[in-house]
Amino acid sequence: MATALEQAFIASVRAAQGVKQAALVAAFNTYAPSGFPVFANLPAYYAAVQAADAAFWVSVNSAATTAAAAGITSGVVPDMQGQIYGNWASIAT
């Protein structure tokens, strides 16, 4: 079972993921009405998606740094690796 500090980290990552998903929806809703065949709009959409991903990883690394300062073995999370490494509980709920 996850400790209170681990649960705080999990909640932070969950909140960051929610913000990321909202940003992705906003980017999609801005791009989609123009029609996907309009390739001139693709760079702006792609930039918005990259910005959402970057903001997510900044938030995750901030939460990891806070957790490490509180005594949980952690470190900077490798960007976009799909797995958060460290000494985290295997049951995250």
N, C-alpha and C positions, 0 to 999 in steps of 0.2 A: 504494500500500500504506500502511496506517495505521502511524504511528510508535508507539513503546512508550507514550508518554503518551496518544495517542488510543486505543490498545487498552485502557489502564486505564480511560479514560472509558467506552468501550463496555462493558467488563465491569461497571462500576458501574451503568450504565443497565440492563444485562441482569439484574443481581442485584435491582435495584429493581423491575423488571417481574415477576420471579419472586415477590417478596414481595407485590406487588399482586395477582397472580393467585391466590396462596394465600389472601389476605384476601377476595377475591371469592368463591372457592369456599366459604370458611367462612361468609360471609354467606348465600350461596345455600343451603348445607346447613342453616343455622339456619332460614331462611324457608320452604324447600320442604316440609318435613314438615307444616307447619301448613296447607298447601294454598294455592295462589295466590288462590283466591276470598276468602280471609280478608283483606280490605283493611285491617283494623285493624293488621295486622303490617307493612304496606307502608312506613310511615314509618321504622321501625327498619331495615328492609332498605335503603331508599334512603339513610339516614344512614350505614350501614356502607359502602356502595358509594362515597359521596362521600368518606368518611374514607380509604378505600383509594386513591382517585385523588389526594387532597390529599397523602397521605404519599409517593406515587410522585413527584409533582412537587417536593416538598421535597428528596427524595433526588437527583433529576436536577439541580436547581439547585445543590445542594451539590457534586455531582460537577463541574458546569460551573465553579463558583467555584474549586474545587481545581485544575482543569485550567488555568484562566486564571492562577492564581497560579504555575503551573509554566511559564508562557510560551506556552500555546496561546491564540490569539485566540478569545475566547468572550465570554460574558456571561450574564446571567440568561435562561433559556429561557422564552419565552412559554408560559404555562400552557395546556395542552390544545390546542395548535395543530397537533399531528400531525407537525411537522417540527422538528428541532433545528438551528437556524441557526448559522452560524459557518464558520470555515475548517477544516472536517473533511475527511478523505480520502473519496473517493468509493467506495473499496473498504473495507468495514467488517469483513471476515472474514479 
